[in-house]
Amino acid sequence: MKYRWDLSPAPPSDFLSEFKQYFSIIPQLLWERGLDSAEKIDRFFKPEYERDLHDPFLLKDMRLACERIHKAVLAKEKIVIYSDYDVDGVSAATVLSEYFRGINYPFEIYLPDRQKEGHGVNQNALEQLAAAGANLIVTLDCGTTNNKEVQWAKDRGVDMIVVDHHKVIVGRPAAAAFINPHQTGDSYPFKDLCGTGLAFKLYLGLTQSSPPTHKASEGKSKWLLDLVALATVADMVPLLGENRVFVKYGLFVLAKTKRVGLQMLMESSGIKARHNLETLSTNLDAMTLGFSLGPRLNAASRMAHANLAYELLNSPDESKIQELVITLNQNNRERQRITEKILKELDVAILKRSQIPIFIMEGSPAWPLTLVGLVAAKASEKYYRPALIFEKRDDGLCRGSLRSVNGFSLIDALNYVSKYLVKYGGHPAAAGSTFKAEDEETIREKLNEYAQKVLTPELLRKKLNINAEVSFGEINWDLMGLLEKFEPFGLANPKPRFLTKNVEVRKLVLLGQNGAHLKIFAHDKKTGKEFPILFFRHNGLAEDFKIGDTLDVVYELDENEWNDSKEIQLKLVDYKKLDSVRTTSC
């Protein structure tokens, strides 16, 4: 794919003059993140747990929720935690579980089967829980769009507390309390918490308001931040505001976590956690959460059942945990194998069409619901189109998952075809839907019709955001130290990308097994400074480079440690050969 290079505009001159103590690159990054005052910058660079977290009771219905749960405990009612099956849902269930364990109160956990029940509150599950005597059901990371099911429970005397972060589409559910920062009338200052973040807020609200009869300790809350950080990164919510605080401190907690399951899962992944108590720093980062731990925990619900992940996070039995770690790693490998198989089948299906549709919509009875979300994400990335990938079931229903591209809201698209859908919900960038097989062609036609109206040719050309144009002469260890202050990187706080023009290729070295990677020794003609540029997984493009070539390069800055020494190196993102109009993406 050819990227459209998009160089960020410079901040206003008065902003640059106000913060001239920083390298010119740094004000650019601060401005792009909306950090336009000394106070905001200080909170970003030096997040403080006590100062920067908002009062949980600012969330609408938080007090109602706490009062209803305390009432249930006093009356010895049967309480069930009903949570989603992904990393966010399982982590949220674990966080709230810790409150009830802390006051020695019995509770039950219900995690739906991803394949059989899908996302959201399931009517059959509610019937089973009600029949078993549930008096109060607390949903975590789900329930916002389940108005019918919540009303059903209410009509039968079962109260529900809905704690969710998904967009409100059909109005408020008839719950005893509804905690969702996106609802009308909610004045909570930060709207981008994940499900576990909201469960953590509920935990804090409960401990702060606990009556003397079952007083809970607030002191244990920080030990839950490993789970809050894990879910925040895995659920891809913006790493700014409270989420930045959660991940910053959560990574440190994870490095010394008391959860044997996380300890063993990290060990099996080759992660050796280190931490510094004086600086509250650790070698763990967002990649640890999003690419090592998250996929392994998600493999539980994708290949078996989310209960495996919940047991791993909550069991005190080391021998049992060891078995679970082995199982989750095996499940993750199998998940990768099947996903690749489906992707190949999807490519065949797309290429059979006269042209690549502007909205990709493909399904098969052989594509399990548990994996269509991953496939949709990869398809959307590869073809740079919104994608709906679905499973065709024997009962005539199709259940699918959607992923989008910048500038295209899936919720708006699903609203456009809502009369043909059995149910749907999610975010602008990721959503789910269920529809009848008989409506498949109509939905495909309508979604492409809508996409034609919204997606311009420019939006369909993948944009590469470049933060600043710099010379090699501006890159040094002082700059690296300042960039380190921006970590942890993630959504809304991505790792910076830089552009340097007119660099000359001085030397080329193939690295790795079968020369899979390429090291380019590049010379900046403007400043005379040289840096190594790493081109990971060049996929045969190494032959595109020759000694003496002049390039424009887009890259990220990295450190390379070897033989007890460190060097700054550049990680290639994209390049342009100046003797050619061709641009090749990495």
C-alpha positions in Angstrom: 0.0 0.0 0.0 1.2 3.5 -0.7 0.9 5.9 2.2 -0.1 9.5 1.9 2.5 11.3 3.9 0.8 13.8 6.2 3.2 16.2 8.0 1.7 17.8 11.1 1.4 21.6 10.9 3.6 23.6 13.3 2.1 24.9 16.5 1.3 28.6 16.8 4.3 30.9 17.3 3.1 32.1 20.7 3.0 28.4 21.9 6.5 27.8 20.7 7.8 30.9 22.4 6.1 30.0 25.7 7.7 26.6 25.8 11.1 27.4 24.2 12.9 25.5 26.9 12.1 22.3 25.0 13.7 21.1 21.8 11.6 22.3 18.8 10.3 18.7 18.3 8.8 18.5 21.8 6.4 21.4 21.6 5.1 19.9 18.4 4.3 16.7 20.2 2.7 18.5 23.1 0.5 20.6 20.9 -0.7 17.6 18.9 -1.9 16.0 22.2 -3.8 19.0 23.3 -1.3 19.8 26.0 -1.4 23.6 25.6 -0.7 24.8 29.2 2.0 24.3 31.8 -0.5 22.5 34.0 -1.5 20.0 31.4 2.1 19.4 30.4 3.1 18.8 34.0 0.2 16.4 34.5 1.2 14.5 31.3 4.9 14.3 32.1 4.4 13.7 35.8 1.1 11.9 36.3 0.2 11.5 40.0 -2.1 8.8 41.2 -3.9 10.7 44.0 -4.0 14.1 42.2 -5.0 13.0 38.7 -7.8 10.5 39.3 -11.4 11.9 39.4 -13.9 11.2 42.2 -15.8 8.0 41.3 -19.0 9.7 42.5 -18.9 12.2 39.7 -20.1 9.3 37.5 -23.9 9.5 37.1 -25.6 6.7 39.2 -22.4 5.7 41.0 -24.0 6.5 44.4 -27.2 4.6 43.4 -25.1 1.6 42.3 -23.1 1.5 45.6 -26.2 1.9 47.7 -27.9 -1.0 45.9 -24.9 -3.3 46.3 -24.6 -2.4 50.0 -28.3 -3.1 50.4 -27.9 -6.5 48.8 -25.0 -7.4 51.1 -26.9 -6.4 54.2 -30.0 -8.4 53.0 -27.8 -11.3 52.0 -29.1 -11.3 48.5 -27.6 -13.4 45.7 -25.3 -11.2 43.6 -24.0 -12.2 40.2 -21.3 -10.4 38.2 -22.1 -10.7 34.5 -19.1 -9.6 32.5 -17.9 -9.7 28.9 -15.6 -12.4 27.7 -12.6 -10.4 26.4 -9.6 -9.1 28.3 -11.5 -6.0 29.4 -14.5 -8.0 30.6 -12.5 -10.7 32.4 -10.3 -8.1 34.1 -13.4 -6.0 35.1 -14.9 -9.1 36.6 -11.7 -9.8 38.6 -11.6 -6.2 39.9 -15.1 -6.3 41.2 -14.6 -9.8 42.6 -11.8 -8.4 44.8 -14.3 -6.1 46.5 -16.6 -9.0 47.5 -13.7 -11.2 48.5 -12.5 -8.3 50.6 -15.7 -8.2 52.7 -16.0 -12.1 52.6 -19.3 -12.0 50.8 -20.3 -14.8 48.4 -20.9 -14.0 44.8 -21.2 -15.7 41.4 -19.5 -14.9 38.1 -21.1 -15.4 34.7 -19.0 -15.0 31.6 -20.9 -15.7 28.3 -19.7 -18.1 25.7 -18.2 -16.0 22.9 -19.2 -18.5 20.2 -22.7 -19.6 21.5 -23.9 -16.4 23.1 -21.9 -13.5 21.6 -21.5 -10.0 23.0 -23.9 -8.4 25.4 -26.5 -9.7 27.9 -28.0 -13.0 26.8 -31.7 -13.6 27.5 -31.3 -17.3 28.1 -28.5 -16.6 30.6 -30.7 -14.2 32.5 -33.5 -16.8 32.7 -31.0 -19.3 34.1 -29.7 -16.8 36.7 -33.1 -15.7 37.7 -34.3 -19.3 38.1 -31.2 -19.9 40.3 -32.3 -17.1 42.7 -30.2 -14.1 41.5 -31.5 -10.9 43.2 -28.9 -8.5 41.8 -26.9 -8.8 38.5 -24.1 -6.4 37.9 -23.0 -6.2 34.2 -19.5 -5.1 33.4 -18.3 -4.0 29.9 -21.8 -4.8 28.4 -25.5 -4.1 28.9 -25.8 -0.6 27.4 -27.8 -1.8 24.4 -29.6 -4.6 26.1 -32.8 -2.6 27.0 -35.1 -5.5 26.4 -33.2 -8.0 28.5 -32.8 -5.5 31.4 -36.5 -4.8 31.3 -37.2 -8.5 31.3 -35.2 -8.9 34.5 -36.8 -5.9 36.2 -40.3 -7.2 35.4 -39.4 -10.4 37.3 -38.0 -8.6 40.3 -34.3 -9.0 39.5 -32.4 -5.7 39.7 -29.6 -5.0 37.3 -26.7 -2.5 37.6 -25.2 -1.8 34.2 -21.6 -0.7 34.2 -20.4 -0.1 30.6 -18.4 2.2 28.4 -20.0 1.5 25.0 -21.9 4.1 23.1 -25.5 4.7 24.1 -27.6 4.0 21.0 -31.2 3.2 22.1 -31.5 5.1 25.3 -31.1 4.3 29.0 -31.8 0.7 30.1 -34.3 0.2 32.9 -31.5 -0.6 35.4 -31.4 0.1 39.1 -28.3 2.1 38.2 -26.6 2.8 34.9 -22.9 3.8 35.0 -21.8 4.9 31.6 -19.9 8.2 31.0 -21.4 8.5 27.5 -25.0 8.7 28.7 -27.0 11.9 28.7 -26.6 13.9 31.9 -23.2 12.4 32.9 -20.7 15.1 33.9 -17.7 12.8 34.5 -14.6 14.8 33.3 -13.0 11.8 31.4 -15.1 9.9 28.9 -12.7 7.3 27.6 -12.4 4.7 30.4 -12.6 1.1 29.4 -14.9 -1.5 31.1 -12.3 -2.4 33.7 -11.6 1.3 34.3 -15.3 1.8 35.2 -15.2 -1.4 37.3 -12.3 0.0 39.2 -14.2 3.2 39.8 -17.1 1.1 41.1 -14.6 -0.7 43.4 -13.4 2.7 44.7 -16.9 3.9 45.2 -17.9 0.8 47.1 -14.8 0.9 49.4 -15.3 4.6 50.1 -19.0 4.2 51.0 -18.9 0.8 52.7 -21.0 0.8 55.9 -19.5 -0.4 59.2 -21.2 -3.8 58.8 -19.0 -4.7 55.9 -16.3 -2.1 55.8 -13.8 -2.7 53.0 -10.2 -1.5 52.9 -9.3 1.1 50.3 -5.6 0.3 50.7 -5.7 -2.6 48.3 -6.9 -0.6 45.3 -3.5 0.1 43.8 -2.8 -3.6 43.5 -5.6 -3.8 41.0 -3.9 -1.4 38.6 -2.1 -4.2 36.8 -5.5 -5.4 35.6 -6.7 -1.9 34.8 -3.6 -1.2 32.7 -3.9 -4.5 30.9 -7.5 -3.9 29.9 -6.9 -0.2 29.0 -4.3 -1.1 26.5 -6.0 -4.3 25.2 -9.3 -2.5 24.7 -7.5 0.3 22.7 -8.9 3.3 24.5 -6.9 6.6 24.4 -3.8 6.6 26.6 -4.4 10.2 27.8 -5.9 11.6 31.0 -6.9 9.0 33.6 -6.0 6.1 31.3 -2.4 7.4 31.2 -2.3 7.4 35.0 -3.7 3.8 35.0 -1.1 2.5 32.5 1.8 4.4 34.0 1.3 3.1 37.5 -0.3 -0.2 36.3 2.9 -1.2 34.5 4.9 -0.8 37.7 2.3 -2.8 39.6 2.5 -5.5 37.0 6.2 -5.7 37.3 5.8 -6.8 40.9 2.3 -8.2 40.7 1.0 -10.6 43.3 -1.1 -12.5 40.8 0.6 -15.8 40.2 -1.3 -16.2 36.9 0.2 -13.0 35.5 3.6 -13.9 36.8 3.6 -17.3 35.1 2.0 -15.9 31.9 4.8 -13.4 31.6 7.4 -16.0 32.3 6.0 -18.3 29.6 6.1 -15.3 27.2 9.8 -14.7 27.8 9.1 -11.5 29.8 11.5 -10.8 32.6 9.9 -8.0 34.6 12.1 -5.5 36.4 11.2 -2.4 38.4 12.8 0.5 40.2 11.1 1.4 43.5 12.7 4.9 43.6 11.6 6.0 40.2 8.5 3.8 40.0 9.8 2.7 36.6 9.8 -0.7 34.8 11.1 -2.4 31.7 7.5 -3.3 30.8 5.6 -1.2 28.4 2.3 -1.1 26.5 3.6 -3.6 24.0 3.9 -6.1 26.9 0.2 -5.7 27.5 -1.2 -5.4 24.0 0.9 -7.9 22.2 2.0 -10.5 24.8 -0.5 -10.8 27.6 -3.6 -9.5 26.0 -3.7 -12.0 23.0 -3.0 -15.0 25.3 -5.9 -14.1 27.7 -8.2 -13.4 24.8 -7.4 -16.8 23.3 -9.4 -18.3 26.2 -12.8 -17.1 24.9 -11.8 -17.3 21.2 -10.8 -21.0 21.3 -12.5 -22.3 24.5 -14.2 -20.2 27.2 -13.4 -17.0 29.1 -13.6 -18.9 32.4 -10.0 -20.1 31.7 -8.7 -16.5 31.7 -10.7 -15.7 34.8 -9.3 -18.7 36.6 -5.8 -17.7 35.6 -6.3 -14.3 37.1 -8.0 -15.5 40.3 -6.8 -19.0 41.2 -4.4 -19.3 44.1 -3.5 -22.9 43.0 0.0 -22.8 41.3 -0.3 -26.2 39.7 -3.7 -25.3 38.3 -2.3 -22.0 37.0 0.6 -23.8 35.3 -1.9 -26.0 33.4 -3.9 -22.9 32.4 -0.8 -21.1 31.1 0.1 -24.1 28.9 -3.5 -24.2 27.7 -3.7 -20.5 26.9 -0.4 -20.6 25.0 -1.6 -23.6 23.0 -4.9 -21.8 22.3 -3.1 -18.7 21.2 -1.0 -20.6 18.7 -4.1 -22.4 17.3 -5.9 -19.1 17.1 -3.0 -17.7 15.0 -3.1 -20.7 12.7 -6.9 -20.6 12.0 -6.9 -16.8 11.6 -4.3 -17.1 8.9 -6.3 -19.8 7.1 -9.5 -17.6 7.2 -7.5 -14.6 5.9 -6.4 -16.6 2.8 -10.0 -17.7 2.2 -11.2 -14.1 2.6 -8.6 -12.9 0.0 -10.0 -15.5 -2.5 -13.6 -14.3 -1.8 -12.7 -10.7 -2.3 -10.7 -11.3 -5.5 -13.6 -13.2 -7.0 -15.6 -10.0 -7.0 -15.3 -7.6 -10.0 -13.5 -5.1 -7.9 -12.6 -4.6 -4.2 -15.8 -3.2 -2.7 -15.6 0.1 -0.8 -17.1 -1.7 2.2 -15.9 -5.3 2.6 -18.5 -7.7 3.7 -17.8 -11.5 3.6 -18.9 -14.5 5.6 -18.8 -18.2 5.8 -20.2 -21.1 8.0 -16.6 -22.1 8.5 -15.5 -18.8 10.1 -16.2 -18.9 13.8 -17.6 -15.8 15.5 -14.7 -16.0 18.0 -12.2 -15.0 15.3 -14.1 -12.8 12.9 -13.1 -9.7 14.8 -9.4 -10.4 14.3 -10.0 -11.1 10.6 -12.0 -7.9 10.2 -9.2 -5.9 11.7 -6.6 -7.5 9.5 -8.8 -7.1 6.4 -9.5 -3.5 7.1 -5.7 -2.9 7.6 -4.7 -4.7 4.4 -7.3 -3.3 2.0 -7.9 -0.1 4.0 -11.6 -0.4 3.8 -14.3 -0.8 6.6 -14.9 -4.5 6.9 -17.8 -6.7 8.2 -16.7 -10.3 8.6 -19.4 -12.8 9.8 -20.2 -16.3 10.6 -23.2 -17.9 8.9 -25.1 -20.1 11.3 -27.4 -23.0 10.7 -30.4 -21.1 12.3 -30.4 -18.6 9.5 -28.6 -15.8 11.5 -25.3 -14.2 10.7 -23.1 -12.8 13.5 -20.3 -10.5 12.6 -17.7 -8.1 13.7 -16.8 -4.8 12.1 -13.6 -2.7 11.9 -13.2 0.7 10.3 -10.7 3.2 8.9 -10.1 6.8 9.9 -13.0 9.1 9.2 -15.7 6.4 8.9 -18.1 5.7 11.8 -19.3 2.2 12.0 -22.1 3.2 14.3 -23.4 5.7 11.7 -23.1 3.0 9.0 -25.0 0.5 11.1 -27.7 3.0 11.9 -28.1 3.4 8.2 -29.0 -0.3 7.8 -30.5 -0.7 11.3 -33.9 -1.9 10.0 -32.2 -5.0 8.5 -30.3 -5.8 11.7 -31.4 -8.0 14.6 -29.0 -6.2 16.9 -25.8 -4.2 16.8 -23.6 -2.1 19.0 -20.0 -1.0 19.7 -17.8 2.0 18.8 -17.2 4.1 15.7 -14.0 2.1 15.0 -15.1 -1.4 16.1 -18.6 -2.9 16.4 -20.7 -6.1 16.2 -23.9 -7.0 14.5 -26.4 -9.8 14.0 -28.7 -10.1 10.9 -30.7 -12.6 9.0 -29.0 -14.5 6.2 -31.8 -13.5 3.8 -30.9 -9.9 4.3 -27.2 -10.3 3.5 -27.2 -8.9 0.0 -29.4 -6.0 0.9 -27.2 -5.1 3.8 -24.1 -5.4 1.6 -25.6 -3.1 -1.0 -26.8 -0.5 1.6 -23.4 -0.5 3.4 -21.6 0.1 0.2 -24.1 2.7 -0.8 -23.5 4.5 2.5 -19.7 4.1 2.3 -19.8 5.6 -1.3 -21.3 8.8 0.2 -18.8 9.1 3.1 -15.5 7.7 1.9 -13.7 10.0 -0.5 -10.8 8.7 -2.6 -8.5 10.7 -0.2 -9.9 8.9 2.9 -9.3 5.5 1.2 -5.7 6.3 0.8 -4.0 5.3 4.0 -2.5 8.3 5.7 0.9 8.2 7.5 1.0 10.8 10.2 4.4 12.4 10.5 5.0 14.5 13.6 8.0 16.6 12.4 10.7 17.0 9.8 14.1 16.9 11.4 17.8 16.6 10.5 20.0 13.8 11.9 21.8 16.6 13.7 18.8 17.2 16.0 18.9 13.6 17.2 20.8 13.0 20.4 20.5 11.4 23.8 18.9 14.5 25.3 16.1 14.2 22.8 15.8 10.5 23.5 15.4 11.3 27.2 12.6 13.8 26.5 10.8 11.3 24.2 11.0 8.7 27.0 8.8 11.0 29.1 5.9 10.5 26.6 5.7 6.8 27.4 3.6 4.7 27.7 2.7 5.1 24.0 -0.7 4.0 22.7 -3.9 5.2 21.1 -4.0 9.1 21.0 -0.4 9.1 22.3 1.4 7.2 19.5 5.2 6.8 19.2 6.4 9.8 17.3 7.4 9.5 13.7 9.9 11.8 12.0 10.9 12.7 8.5 14.4 13.4 7.3 15.0 14.3 3.7 18.1 13.7 1.4 19.9 11.0 3.2 22.5 8.9 1.3 22.8 5.1 1.6 26.4 4.4 2.6 26.3 0.7 3.5 23.8 -2.1 3.5 23.9 -5.2 5.8 21.4 -8.1 5.9 20.5 -9.3 9.4 18.5 -12.2 11.0 17.5 -15.6 9.7 17.8 -15.7 5.9 18.5 -12.0 5.8 14.9 -11.1 6.8 16.0 -7.6 8.1 18.1 -4.9 6.6 20.3 -2.4 8.3 20.9 0.8 6.2 23.8 3.0 7.2 22.5 6.5 6.2 24.3 9.8 5.9 22.4 13.1 6.3 23.8 15.4 3.6 22.6 18.5 5.4 24.4 17.9 8.7 26.9 15.1 7.8 25.7 12.9 10.7 25.0 9.2 10.2 22.6 6.8 11.8 21.7 3.1 11.2 18.2 2.6 10.0 16.6 -0.8 10.6 14.2 -2.1 8.0 12.4 -5.0 9.7 10.9 -7.8 7.6 11.8 -6.1 4.3 10.0 -8.9 2.3 12.4 -8.8 -0.6 12.6 -5.0 -0.8 16.2 -5.0 0.3 17.0 -5.3 -3.4 15.4 -1.8 -3.9 18.4 -0.2 -2.1 21.8 0.5 -3.6 24.9 2.2 -2.2 24.7 5.9 -3.1 20.8 6.1 -3.3 19.3 9.3 -1.9 16.2 8.8 0.2 13.5 10.6 2.2 12.9 8.5 5.2 10.1 8.3 7.8 11.1 6.5 11.0 10.7 6.0 14.8 13.6 6.4 17.2 14.8 3.4 19.2 17.7 2.4 21.4 19.9 -0.6 20.6 21.8 -2.2 23.4 24.6 -4.6 22.8 27.9 -5.6 24.5 27.1 -3.2 27.4 26.8 -0.2 25.1 23.9 1.7 23.6 23.3 3.4 20.3 20.5 5.4 18.8 18.9 3.7 15.8 16.1 4.5 13.5 13.2 2.1 12.8 12.1 2.6 9.2 8.4 3.2 8.6 8.4 4.4 5.0 10.8 5.7 2.4 10.9 7.5 -0.9 13.7 7.2 -3.4 14.4 10.6 -4.8 15.5 9.3 -8.2 12.0 7.7 -8.6 8.4 8.7 -8.0 7.8 5.4 -6.4 7.1 5.3 -2.6 7.3 1.9 -0.8 5.7 1.2 2.5 7.3 -1.0 5.2 
